Amino acid sequence: MKTKIIATVGPSCFTKQKLDLLIESGVTCFRVNLSHGTKSEKAKCFDLIKSCRLESGIRPTILADLAGPKIRVSRVKDSIKIQKGEQVYISSEKNGKNVIPISEGVKFQTLKKGAKILVDDGKISLEVEKLISNKTLLCRAEFDGVVEQRKGINFPGIELDLPSITDQDKNDLELALLKGADWVALSFVRSSSDYQLLRDIIAKFGFTTPILAKIEKWEAVKNMNEIIDAFDAVMVARGDLGVELPLEQVPGIQKKVIKKAVKAGKPVVLATQILDSMILRPVPTRAEVSDIANAILDGADALMVTGETAVGEHPIKVIKVLRKVITESESSINYKTFIKDISKKKLNTAQAISHAACSVAVKQGIKKIITMTHSGSTARMVSRYRPSAKIIAMTPFKETCRQLGIVWGVQPLLVKNYNTSDDIPLIANEMLILNKDLRKNEKYVITGGVPVGVPGTTNYLSVLKGI
């Protein structure tokens, strides 16, 4: 199985036994949703994941998902009934009759008359009539509904003045980094500048943890290219994306993000409603299976389930179903197409070597590509070409092993430290034989960089035989 599975931890799987069963079923990475829980509860979640081990002996990858500046209904004691045609105010500065109070600090920058505001994933739609101030809008309800405390609010097409990283995010980030998060996901990304904001905060805490951008805002779709270039990975978060933009546009955006991320060599994750029906039902719908298959055929690195494992009734069964669909779908992939498509663009030395490694494997019928990597960059570059051969990333660093846990087709393998290129063939042979993954005289492609340990210097390729 080349496509990775990310599972969200929650009440339905909050025991070591359950997490071990999820790993056994195919999970390589666990998501900690930092939108929920106390600091103590979040810390316990990290510790629980760290107590588990994959088959390789390393612990699972941890994706820490920051809540981000989610705008919600706030300061509401009782629900607010809204009638079609009624005028209501949306405000971050006042309460009162006919007012839907929202998160403090939200400011409205630009908007057009007739712009829509959507409450509770679109269950309530309000049309903007007038900008009263930079913190208050006059709107008219388009249909009846009930507004409740803490429900989310989306402002598609309206530019907002609010911080990309909240104070709560900073507190959660510090905890996540100290607890060993391998990836940090930033919610509600709007532009590439959000990357440097978070990178600087991570650096202040003394870490270099990679950052994943969640594409779920209309601004993120508009700035898709620069976001993919800037961030270390991206996620198509279809929940809010389907509220921010017309639903019929989401499949096309999903395909576009996956294609661009794969070409850029950036891991791309697909999330939200992967197997939503299985929160309650023991079997998926046909539409869900087709949706998953299409994402795999497009080349997504990983699929992430959320409520299915966090609060669903069948968390283990969800992963088993997902694994079956992935395995079956991958058997239909024409891997040569990926290599040809990406090879059309101009490549630097490292990219050309990685592409050549995949081409050699195809032309000689070689089933294993070994990447010797310190930072993981060589493995990610080879993965970019989606070869049918198994990609085994040998690295002396546990952190690198774990960061590769969301990268398509890569099997991380922890090896002893090496300082010169002369050590590489011996280490590769030794580890392959130790793992019973190499027959005598079986060929394998090996690639890496010299000098050893310098990121981005992939510059050699060899075809070796098992001793």
N, C-alpha and C positions, 0 to 999 in steps of 0.2 A: 504494500500500500504506500503510494507516494504522496498523496494529499494528506495533510496533517489534520488532526481533530483537536479543537480547543473546547473544553467544557467549563461552564461557569459553576463555581462552588456555591452551594446554598443549603437550606434546611433539608432538602431531599437526599443529599449525599454527604452530610457533614459528619462522617466517621471515617477512620482510616480504612476500615474494611470496604466501605462503599467506594472510596477513592481508588483503592487497589483493584477493585473489580472494574472500574472505569478504565484504568490503565491497561488491565488485561484485555479489555474489549477494544482498545485502540487509541485512547487518549494519550497525547504526548505533552500537552500544555493545559494548565488550569488558569482560568480567569478569576481574579478577585475583584468583584464589583464594589468599588469604594463609595458608591452612592448610598449604600445602606450599612447600618450597624454602628456601634460605638467603637472607640479606639481599641478597647479590649477585645471586642468581638472580631475586629479586623485582624488584630495581632494573632488571635487563635487560629484564624483561617490560614494565614501565612505559615504558621508553625505546623498545622496539620498537613498541608501540602508538602512541606519540607521533610516530614517524617516518612514520606513514600519514596519508592524507588522504581525506576523503569527497569526493563530486562537487562539493559546495558550496565546497570549498577549506579547510574547517576540519578539525581532526583528529577522530577518533572520540571518543565519550564513554567515559570510564573509570569503571567501577564497582569500587571496592576492597572486597572481601568479607572482613571480619575473621573469624577462626576462632571467637572467642567461647569461653565456658567449656564446651567439649565434654568430657564425662567419658569416659575411656577406660581400658581394662585397661592397667596399667603395672607396671613392675618384675618382669616375667615373662621368664625366660630361655628356658624351654621351654613348649610348649603344655600346657594343663591339661585332662585328660579328665574329663568329668562324666557320671555315670550317673543315669538316672531314679530318683528317690526318695532320692538321696544328699543329706545335709546339707552345705551349704557356707556359708562366710562371705563377705560382701562388705565390704571394709574399705579405708578411706583411711589407716589408721594401722599396719597390720601385714601381714607376709607369713607364709607357712608352709603346712603341710599343710591341705588343704581350704579354702584362702583364695584368693579372687579379689581381688588388690590393684587398687585404682582410683586415679585422680588424687588427689594429695595436696591437703589443704585442704577436701575435700568433707565437709559435715556434714549429718546428717539432722534435720529439724525435726519434722515430723509425718508419721505414716503409720498405715495401718490394717492389722491382721492380715489376711493374704490378698492384700495388694498385690503386684503383679507387677513384676519387674525383667527387662528384656530386653537381651540381649547380642548384638552383631553383627546389628543390624536385626531382632531377634526370632528368630534361629536357635536361641538358647538362652533358655528362659524359666525364671525362678526365682520361687518364691512365698515372700514374707516370712513368717517364723514368729515372729521376736522381735527387738526392738531391744536389742542388747547394750550399746551406747553411742551417742553422737551421731556416731560415726565407723565403727561396725561393726554389721552386720545379720546375723542367722542366717536362712538361706533353705533351701528344699528344691527340688531340680531337678525340673522337670516332664517332661523327656525327655532322652535322651542327647545329648551334644554335646562339642565341643572348643573351649576358650577360648584365644585367641591374643593376643599382645602388640599393643597399639594399637587393638584393636577397640573400637568405641563401645558405650556402655552408656546405656540410657534408663530413667528412673524415672517412668513415667506415674502421676499421682495422688499422688506423694510430693513434699512441699515440701522443697527443699534450701537450705542456707545456703552459697552460693558467690557470688563476685563476678560481676557482669554483664560486666565488662571486665577481662581478665587483663593481666598485665605484658607478655606477648608481644603482645597486641592494641595496647597503647600504643606499643610499639616499631614494630610494623607500621603503625600509624596515622600516626606521624610520618613514616615513609618515604613512605607513600602521599600524604600531603598535600604534602610537599616535591616529589614527583614529578608533582603536578598532578591527583590523583584528582578527578573531578567529582561523584561520589556515594560515600558510605561506607555499606556494608551492615553492620548489627549482627546477629549470629547469636544465637539462643536468647533472644530478647527475652521477658521475662515480664510487664512492666507498663510503663505510660507513664513512670514515673520513670526508666527506663533511658535515655530520650531526653535528659533534662537532664544525666545523668551523662556521656554521650558528648559532648553539646554543649559542656559546660564544658571538657572535655579538648581538643576541637578549637579552642575559643577561646583556650586557653593557648598553643597552637601558632601562633596568629595567623590563623586561617582561619574561614570561615563556611559551609563545605561542607555541603550538605544530607545528611540521614540517612535511610536506608531501613531499616525494621524487617522482619526475617524472622520470619514467623509459622510456627513449627514446634514450639512447646511447648504442652502442654495449658493452662498458665497464660495463654499468649498468646491462645488461643481464648476462654478465660473473660473476658479483659480486652480483647477485640477492639475494642470501640467507643472506649475511651480511648486505645488504641494508635494507631488510625487518626487520631484527632483530634490526637494529640501529634506524631507523626512526619511527615516531609515526603513519604514514600512507604512502601508496604508490599509485601512479597513473600509469596506463598503457597509456602512451601518444603515440597513434599509428601513429601520423603524421610523426615525425622525425624517429620513430622506423622503419617505413616502408621504409625509405630511408637508414638508417644506416645498415639495414639487408635485405636480400631477402624478398620480400612481402609474399611469401608462408610460411615463418617461423613465421610471426606475430601471426596468430591464435593460434598456439601451445604455443608460449611465453605468450600470453594473458591468456590462460587457466592455465598455470603453475604459473604465478604470482598470479592470483586470488586464486588458491588452496592453495599456500604456505602462502599468507597473511591471509586468513580465518583461517587456522590452527594455525597461530601465534597470532591470535586475533588482527590483525592490519586492520583498515579500508582500503579498496581497491576501487579505483575509475577507471572507464573506460572512456576514452575521445577520441575525434577526429572522425569526420565523422559518428557520431551516426545517424543523420538524415540529412546528407549533401545535399541531393537532395531537401529538403524542404527550403533551402535558397531561391530557386526560385519557386519551385512547391508547391501546396497546399496539396499534398498527398505524402507519402513515397513510396519507392520501396519495393518490396517483400523481396529483399535481406537485406535491412536495418532492416525490422521487424524481420527477422530470426536472424540477427546478435544481435539485442537487446535481443531477447528471450534467445539466447544461453548464453549471459553474465549473465542474471538474473538466469537462471537455474544453472550456475556455482557458483553463490553466490556472485556476485559483490555487494558491499555496496551501491554504487552510480553510476549513469551515468551522465556525464557532456557534455552539448552541448556548442558549442563555437560560430562559425559564424552563426549558425542557429538562435540564439536569438540576437546576437550582431549586425549583419548587414543584416540578412535575411528579407524576405518580409512577413513572417508569424510567428513571434515569439510566439504568444499565441497558435496558432494552433499546433506548434511543441510540446509544453509542453502537450497539451491535447492528442495528438497522443501518445506521450511517456507514459503518464499515462495509457492510455488504454492498450497499449502493456504490460506494467509492470503488471497491474492488472490481465490481462488474463494469462500471463506467470506464475505468482506466484501461480495461482490456480492449476498449473500442477506440482508443486514442491513436492517431497516426503521429507518432513522436517526431518523425522526420520533418513534418510540416513546421514545427516550432523552430528547428535548427535552420531551415531554409529561410523562413520569414525574417528572423533576427539577423541572419548573416548578410542581408542586403544592405545594411547600414555600415558606415565606416566604423572600424573597431580600433581601440588602442591595443598595445602589446598584451596586456593582461587579458583583455576580452578575446583577442585573437587566439591566444594559447588555450583559453577555456573552450572556445568554439572548436578549435582543432582537436582537443581531447574528446569531445563528443563525436565529431566527425570520424575520427580514427576508430572509436568504439563501434560506430555504426558499420563502417566499411570492413572492419576485420571481425565483426561478430563478437566483440569483447563485451562481457556482461558486467564488468566492474570498473568504475573510475574512482581512483583514490586521490583525494585532495589532502595534501599536507598543509595545514593552516594554523596560524596562531590567532588571528583575528576573526576567522570565518569568511573572509572576503573571497578566497579562492573557491570555497564550496558554494557560496551564493552565486558566483559568476557561472560556475558549471551548471547549477540548478536553473539558471536563467534560460538555458537552451533546452530544457525539458527532455533530457536524453532517456531512452528506454533502459539504459544500463543503470545498475545500482550505484548511487553516489555515496561513498564512505568517506566521511570527513574525519581525518585523524588529527587530533590536537592535544597538546599537553595541558590545556586549560579547561577546567570544569565550566567556567563562565561561558566560554565559547561553545562548548557542547550544548549548554542549556539555551543559549540564544539561537542556535540552529534548530531548536525544537519546533519552530513554526515554518521552517523553510522547506519547500517542496522537494521531495525525493531524497533528502539528505539524512543519512544515518550517522549521527555523531559517535565517535569512538575515542575514549580517553586513552592517550599513550604516554609513555615516559618522555621527559623533556629531551630535545635534540638541539644541537647547536650548529651543526654543519650539514651540508647537503649529502655528505658521504654516509651519514647515519640513516638517511631516509629509506633506501631500499631494504636495509636489514630490518628496520622497525616495521615497515609495511608488511613484509613477508611474515615476520614473527607474529604480528597481531592478527593477520588473516588466518594463519594456521591455528593460532590459539583459539580463535572464534569458529574454527572449522568452516571457514568461508573460502577456502582455496584448495584446489586440487593440484597435484604435482604437474608441472609444465603448463598449467592454465595461465593464459595471458591476462594481464590487466593493465590499464592505462594509469599512470601516476603523474600528477602535476602539482606544482607549488611555486615558491618564489625564493630566489637567492639575491641578496643575503637573507638568511633565515630570520624570521621574526619581524620583518619590515612589512607592514600592511600594504596591500595593493601592488606588490612587486611580482605577481605571478608571471614567470618568464621561462619556465622549462616544462618539458613534456617528455615522458619516456614510456615505452611499452616493455614491461618486464614479464617474467615467467615465474610461476611458483616453484620454489626450490624443493 
